[in-house]
Amino acid sequence: MAAVTASVPRAGLPGRLRHRPAVGKLLLLAVLAVVAAVLVPLADAGRADGGWPDALTVDLTGPLGGAGDWIIDNRDSHPLFLYFFGHVSNAVVLSVRGVYLALLAAGWAGVTAVAALVAWRAAGVRLALGTAAAFLACGLLGMWVPTLQTLAVMVVAVLASVVLGALLGLAAGLSDRTHRALRPVLDTMQVLPAFAYLLPVVLVFGIGVPAAVLATVVYAAPPMARLTALGLRDADEGVMEAVASLGATARQRLLTARLPLARKELLLGLNQTIMMALSMAVIASVIGAGGLGDRVYQALASVDVGAALAAGIPIVLLAVVLDRVTAAAGERLGEARESGPWVYAAVAAGAVAVAGRLAGRLDWPDAWVVGIAGPVNRAVDWMTGHLYSGVPYIGGTADWAGRFTTWVLDPLRDGLQWLPWWSVLLIVAALAWLIGTWRTALTAVLAMAAIGVLGVWKPSLDTLSQVLAAVAVTLVLGFATGVAAARSERFERLLRPVLDVCQTLPQFVYLIPVVALFGVGRAPAVAAAVVYALPAVVRVTTQGLRAVDPAALESARSLGATPWQQLRQVQLPLARPALLLAVNQGVVLVLAVVIIGGLVGGGALGYDVVFGLAQGDLATGLVAGAAIVCLGLMLDRVTQPTGRRAKKGA
């Protein structure tokens, strides 16, 4: 086995220490640490704790509060609001109302038939039957009208997001300068949690459907823009040269070559836009979007788990159906299909809608509603009595949450807040520089310093402690599950549908089970973040381990390596780029849900965003949102190496 050990490169920091650049970086950082440890405390000797110095803080409460007051005072009189934002608001209201009335006019039978028809034409018979079953389940649960309200918001928001994203992607795909200008904007929008989008649009448009739709558009358009630009920029150069040699104009090359070659990326962008729009439409219920999200929000506010689940199940069904149909449509793109069955099915769907209208059965019959809130709440009461705190010896879920808070979250938060601010910046710089370049380290340090300048240093470290704890749990569970799935195809097949469903669920839905099991507090927010981020970590880990060169594994086996030695000395080092990507994805996804955890007692920046949204406090909400962006940017830079280093690590 000595030959195997010697022939396989080891990953991690010890391996880097054998390289001179890494040693030089560590020596320089050590010198800076000594200098900072001597000089900074002398310059800031008056502080008793490690908090950010008040002299380096910029108070934005006055300017932002004044801006918020000006918007509120002039929202009904200023020409900008009357002749621009007012028309936008009216157009959104009319569009959503038109779609909603059309859905109501089609009736439950017509909507179900049309949805099944679209699914059949786009994805096949099996998904058509699944789509019909999903819509019928929404009616059986007594959520037909809220489902139509959510669909109306979704249709308008998705259409606007696709148009806006496609235009931005078109500009970025055809112009290098526009692409460079849009990239940081799209990166920031990707890191910014969904909740942070709500406050600015509420101040401009007030509580209601327009604010909800426009927040959804801003949140859901970036994937379409990014993937459109990617598809256009990655067009086959040989095809483009052939078209240009035939004398085609720039417009003809775009319409006849670039766009057809980018069809798969465009459909993937549509899929991602639909999923993000559904997620945001549910979250936007807190600002008056109505529909299924409002039912979930009201139920969570009153801790009515049964009612929350009754509204959550239709959200899950819609998410799964929309994801499967759009993904299958992308896979079947380009297949030749007859138009005859399409015409017959369209006529049949129209006949069903007309028959329902003539029969006066547009609304879902009340007699067909199956109430699950009562049984679910009784089950929750039983769980509360037996699992929440009544399990002998090992304690219940409430005890686990309390111990996790006491033994993990509190010490981690107190430790981070105890550290001198300069040492936190130095640690961030060291991690970012070791894994990336000096530019990466500079970006990470500036992002972290901006948090202190904004005056939210301690709440940000509180949020960071929750993110670190959730990421640690996620990585332990995700790597272990990913390794098991990579080594067992049977286990991977059993796990795949679970991961597929979990990856399509909107963030809001994850709060329902954790509130039922753990109550409210920071631990439930961490638990929801772990459950939300775990599928992505498992999937990326499994794919990375399966992509390892079979020749390397065969060589290790021929030298007598055990399965554990193959994993530790061959697969994990060679899959290092994929594992780092899993860490990065876990961090970004955990941060998104930890912020939403402010609704269930997560506190810190999440609470500030929720408070600012509830009170219309622009200063509190925007400062917290900006701190979240900086925190996400710092974590992204610290956990994701540059392309050059990722290749070197592989």
N, C-alpha and C positions, 0 to 999 in steps of 0.2 A: 503493500500500500504506500510505501514511501515514494514510489515512482509516480503514482496518481497525485499525491499531494504536491509533489514538486512540479508536475506538468500543468497544473490548473491554477490560474491566477486567482488570488484572493481579493475580495472586494472589501470596501470599508476604509476607515481612516488609517489603520496600520499599513495597508498597501500604499497609501498616498505618501506616508512618511519616508518611503524609500526613494521618492522623487525630490529633486532639489527645489523645484518651484514650491511644493507644498511645505517643505522645511523652511524656506525663506519667508513664506507667508506667516507661518506660525511664529517664527522669531520676531518678525515685524509687529505682529499682533501682541506678542508678549511685551515688547518694548512699549508699545502704545498703552497697554494695560497698566504697566508700572507708572508711566508718566501721568495717566489719567487718575490713578489711585492717589497720587501725591498732590497734583495741582488742583483737580476739580473740587475735592473736599475743602481745600483752603479757600477757594473762591466762593464756596457756598456753605461756609461753616455755620451759618445761622439756622440751617434746616435740621430738624430733629429726625426726619424720616427720609426715605429715598425718593420722595415724590419729585415731580418735575418742578423746577424753580419758577416762582411766580413772575420773576422778571423776564422770563422767556415765553410768557403766555400772552396771546393776543385775544382779548375779549371781543367776541363777535356778537354778543347778546344785543347791544344797542343797534348796530347797523342792520342785523337780520330782523330784529324785532320791529325796527322802523320800516323795513321793506315789507314785512308781513302786514303791518298796520296799514301801510299805503295801499297794498293790494286789496285788502278787505274794504277800506274806505272808498276806493275808486272802482271796485269791481262792477258797480251798477251805473257808472257815469262816465268813465274815461273812454275816449274813442277807441283805444286799443282793444278794450273789452267789448264795447258795443258793436264795433264793425269788423272785428276779426275773431276774437275768442267766442263772442256771442254767436256768430254764424257757424263756427266750428261746433259749438255745443248743440245748436239747433239741428245741424246736419246729423250729428251722432244720435240724438234723440229720435229724429224722424226715421233714420235707418234702422235702429234697433226696434222701434215700434212697428215699422213695416214688416220686418222679418218675423217678429213675435206674432203679429196678427195673421200673417200668412201661415205660420205653423198652427195657430189655433183654428184657422179656417180649414186646414187639411184634416184636422181631427187626429185622434190617437191612431186610428187604423191607417190613415193616409200617411202620416209621418213615419210610422213603422214600416209601411210598404216601400215608401220612397227610400228610406235609409237602407233597407235590405237590398233594394234594387241597385243603389250606388255601390254598396259593398260587393254585391255579386259581380257587377260589371268590372269593378276595379281589382277584386281580390279572389273571386271564386265562390262556389256554393257554400263551402263550410263557413267562411267568414260572414256570408250573407245570413245564414241561419243564426250564427252567433250574434250578429248585429240585431236581428229581430228579437232574439231572446233577451238581449240587454235592454232594449227599449220597453219590452213588455215587463221586465223586472222593475224598471223605474215606475211604471204605472202600478204594479202590484204593491210596491212599497209606499204608495200614496204620494209620490214625488213627481207626478206627471207635469203639473204646471211649473214648479221650480226647475225641472229639467228643460222645459221649453224656454224659460227665461234665461237660463245659462246658455242654451244653444243660440238664442238670439244675440246675446252679447258676444259669444264666440264667433259667430258668422261674420259680424261686422268687424270685430277686432282682427280676426285672421285675414280677411280681405285687405284691410288697411295695412296690416303688418307685412303681408306679402308684397303689396305694391311699393310701400316705402322701402322695405328691405331689398327688393329686386332693383329699384332705382339706385340705391346706394351701392349695392353690389356691382351693378353695371358700371357705375362711375369708377369704382375701385378696381374692377377687372380690366378696364380699358386705359386707365391712367395710373402710372407708378406714383406720381405725386399725390393723387387723391388716395391711393392705397396707403401710402405712408402716413398721410394725415388722419385717415379714418381708423387705422389700426389701434392707436392708444385709446381712442374714444370707445371702440368696440370692446377692447380689453377691460376698460373701466366699467362699462355697462355689464360685462359678464361677471365681474367680481361683485358689483353692487347688489346686495340682497334685495329681494322683491319688495319688501316693506318700505325701503327707502325711496321708492318711486312714488309712493302714494301722497306724501305730504305736499310737494310742490303743486301737483295737479289739483289737489283739494283746495289749496289756497286760490288758485286761478279759476277753477270751475265749480267749486263748492261740492258738497256731498251729493252724490247721485250717479246716474248712469254715465254721463259724459266723462266725468273724472275716472271712473272705473275703466271705461273703454280705452281712453287715451293712455292711462297708466299701463294697460295691457299691451297696447301697441308699442310703446316705448320699450317695454320689457321683452316682447316677443320678436321684434324686427331684427335685432342683431344677428341671430343665427341665419336668417334668410340672406342678409347682406354678406355675411362672412362666407357662406357656402356658394352663393352666386359668384362672388369675386374669385373664389378658389376654382370653381368650374371653368370660368372664362379664362383665367390665367394659366390653367393647366391644359388648355386645348392642344391637341396633337399638332406639333409644328409642321410635320410633313403634310397634313391635310390643309393647314392654313397656307402653306407655300403653294400647294397645288391650286387652291382656289384663287390666290392672288395672281398666279401665273396665267389664269384664264381671263384676267382683266376685271375681276369683280371689284366693286367699290367697297369702301369701309362698311357701309350699311349692309350691302349684300353679303360680305364676309361674316358680319355679325348674325344676320338672320338665317343664312344657309349653312354656316359652319360652326361658329362658336356656340350659339345657343343649342343647336341639336347635340353637339358633343358634350355639353354640360347638363343634359337632361337629368341624369341620375343625381348630380349634386343639387340641382334645383328641386327635385322631388324630396331629397333628404332634407333640404332646407325647409320645405313645406311641412314635412313631418315634425321637425324640431320646433318650428314656429307654432304648429297646432298644439303640441304638448306643452310648450311654455305658455301659450295663451290660455289654455285650460287651467294650468296651475295658477297663473296670475288672476284669471277671472274668479277663481275661488277665493284667493287672498283678498281681492278687491271688494269682497262682500263687506268688509269693515268700513268701506266708504260709500256704500249704497248701491252695489252692483246687483243685489238681490239674488234670487235663484238658489241653487243648492248650497253655495258657499255661505249665504246668509243663514240658512237653516243650521249648518254646522257651527257657525260662529255663535249664534244665539244659544244653541244647545251646549257648547263648551262654556259659555258665560254662566250658564245655570248648572253646569256639571251634570247635564242630562245625557249620559253616554248612549242610552237607547235611541233618543232622537238624533243625536249626532251620527250614530251608525246608520240609521235609516236614510239619512241624507248623504252619508259618506259612501255607501255602497253604489248608488247611481254614479257618483263622481268616478269611482274606480272603474265601473263598467264602461262609462264614456271614454275614459282614458285608454283602457285596453282596446276597445273597439277602434277608436281613432288611430291609435298607434299601429295596430295590426293591419288595418285597411290601407293606410298610407304607405307603410313599409312594403306590403304585398304589391301595391300598385307600382312601386319603384322596381321591384324585382321582375314584374311582368311587363315592364316597359319595352315596347318594340314588338311584342308578340302580335301576330295577325289574328284578329278575332272577327267573327261574322257580325254584321249589323242587324240581321233579321231577329235573333233572340232579344237583342236590346230593344227593338221597337215593340215586340210583343210584350215584354216585361214592363216597359214604360206605360203601355196602354193598360195593362192589368193593374199597375200601381195607381194610375189615374182613376180607373174604375172603382178600386177599393175606396179611394178618397171621396169620390162622388157618392158612392153608396152609403158611406158613413154619414155624409152631410145630409142626404135625403132622408136617412133614417133618424136623424136628430141625435146621433151618438157621437158628437164631436169630443165631449169631455170623457175622461176615463170614469167608468161607473164606480160609484162609491162602494157598491156591494162587492167589488172585486179587489178592494184594498186589503192587504194583509198587514196588520199592525205588529211590528216587531219591537217597538220601544218598550212596552211593558215586560215581555219576557227577557229582553236584554238587560233592562234595569234590575230585574230580579236576579239575573245571573251575576250582574255586577255587585249587587248587595251580598250575594253569597260569596263572591270572590273577596269582597271587602272584609267579610266576617271570617273567612277561612284562609285566604292567601295574603290579604293586606297586612294583617298583624297577628293572625291566629295560628301560624305554623309552629309546632313545637320544635325546640332546639335550634333550628336554623333561622327562625324568624320569618316574617312575611316580607312582601315587597316594600312596604313602608319602612320596615327596619333596614332593608338593604339600601333604600334610597337615603335614609338618614345616615347610615354608616359610610356610604360612598361620599356624601357631602362632608361628613366630619373627618374622615380619614384621607380623602383624596382632594376634593374640591377646595375645602377651606385651607389646608396647608399649602396647596399649590398657589391659590390666590394670594394668601398672606406672604408667601415666599417671593412671588413676583413683585408685589407691592413694597416689600421690604428692601429689595435690591436697589442700589443707587441708580438713578436714571441713566447715568453715563455708562454703567456696567451693562445695562440692558441693550443700549445702542452698540456697545462693543461686542456683546454676544451675537447680536443680529448681524453685525458686520463680519464677524468671524465665520459664522455658518454660511452666509451668502457668498463670501469670498472663497471659502474652501470648496464649495460645490459649483461655483460659477466663476465670474470674472470680477475685476474691480468695479466695472459698471453695474453689475448685479448687486454688489455690496453697497455701492453708493445709492442706488435706487431704494434698496431695502431700508438703509439707515435714514434717508430723507423721508420715506413714508412713515417710519416709526417716530421720527422727530416731529413730523407734522401733527401727529396725535397729541404730543405734549404741547405744542404751540396752540392747538385748538382748546386746550384746557380740560381734556377728558382723559388724562393719563391713567388715573386709578380705575375708572369704569372700563377702559380699554384693556387693562391688565386683567380685570375680572373676567371680561369676555374671553381674553386670550387663555386664561386658565381653564375655562370650560371647553374651549376649542382643543387645547392640548390634551385634556383628559379624554374627551370624546375621540380624538384622533388616535390616541394610544389604544383605547379599547377597540376601536374600529380596525386598526392595523393588526392587532393580535388575532381577533376573530377572522378578519378578512384574509390575512395571509395563511392562517391555518386551514380555513375552508377552501381557499384557492389551491393550496398544495394538495389537499385531499381530492379536489375535483380534477386537478391536472393528472393525478396518478390513477384515478379510477373513472373510466368512461361511464360506467353505470351510475355512479354517484353524480357525475356531471350532468347526465341526462335527467336525473330526478331533480336536480337543483335548478336546471335551466328555466322551467316555467315559473318557479318561485322568484327567481331573479328578474325575469321579464316583467312579471306583475309588479314587483317592488319598484322597478325603475320607471314605471309609467305612472305611479301614484303621485298626485300633487302633494307638495310639502305639508299643506294644512292637514291632510288626512292622518299623517303620522302622529299628530297630537292626541287623537282620540284614544287609542289603546294605552298610551303611556299615562294619560290622566286617569284612566280607569284603574291602572295597576299601581301607579306611584303617587297619585295625587298631584299637587302643584309644588313648584320649587325649581331649583337649579338642576337637581338630579334628573327629573323628568325631561327637562329640555335637552340634557346630554343624551338621555336614552333615545329620544326621538331623532336626534342628530346621528347617533350610531346606526339606528335602523335605516335611516335614509341614505347614508353614505356607504353602508356595507355592500350592497349589490355591485356598485361600480368597482370597489376595491377587489372583490372576489373575482369579478369578470376579467379585469385587467391582469390580475395575478395569474389566473388560469391560462389566459391567452399567452402571456409572456413565458410561462414555464413550458407550455406546449410548443412554442416556437423555437425552443433551443435546438441547435443543430443535432440531429440524431447521431451523426458520426462521433461527436464528442461523448455522448452517452454510451455508444457502443464501445468506444475506446476504453472508457472507465470500467465498463462491465468486463471487458476482456482482461483487464488487469486485476479482476477480483473485487472490485468495489461493491460494497453493500448498497442497498437502496438509499439508506440514510446518507452514506458517503457520496453517492451520486448527486443527491439533492443538495447537500451542504457545500460540496467542493466543485460541482459542475453546473447544475441547473441554476442555483441562486446567483452565483457570480455572473454567468452568461445572461441571465434575465434581469440584470441590474437596471437597465434603462426602463423596462416595463414596471419594475417594482417602484422606482422613483416616480414614474407617472401615476401609479396607484396611490402613492403617498400624496402627490399633488392633488389628484382628484378627490381623495378623502378629505383633505384640508378645506378645499373650496366648498364641497357639499356640506361638510359639518358646519362651517361658518354660516352658511345660508340658513340652516335650521336652528342653530343656536340663537340667531337673532330673532327668528319667529318664536322661539321659546320664551321671549318676553311676554307673550300672551298667557303663559302658564306659570309665571313666577320665575323666569330665568334671570331677570334683573339686568344690571349693567347696561350696555349700549342698546340691547333689545328693548329694555324698559324705556329708555330715553326716546327711542323711535316711536314706540307705541304711545307714550305720554304726549310727545309732540304732535302725533297724529290726532289723538283724542281731543287735545286742547287747542289745536290749531296754532301751536307754538313753533314758529318757523325756526327760531334760533336753536332750541333744544333738538328738534328733529333733524334739521340739516347738519348741525355740528356732529351729532351722533352718526348720521349717514355718511358724512365725509370721513369720520374716524373709522367706520366700518370699511370703507373703500381702501383707506391707507393700511388698515390691518390686513385686509385680504391681499393687497398688493405685496406687502412685506412677506406674508406667509407663502404666496405664490413664488416669489423670488428665492426664498430660503429653501423651498422644497423642490424646485424644478431646475435642473441644471441646463446650461446652454447646450445647443445642438452639438458643438464641438466636444464638450466634455462627456455628453451622453454617449457619443460614438466611441470616445476613448475608453469609457468605462466598460462598453460592450466588448 
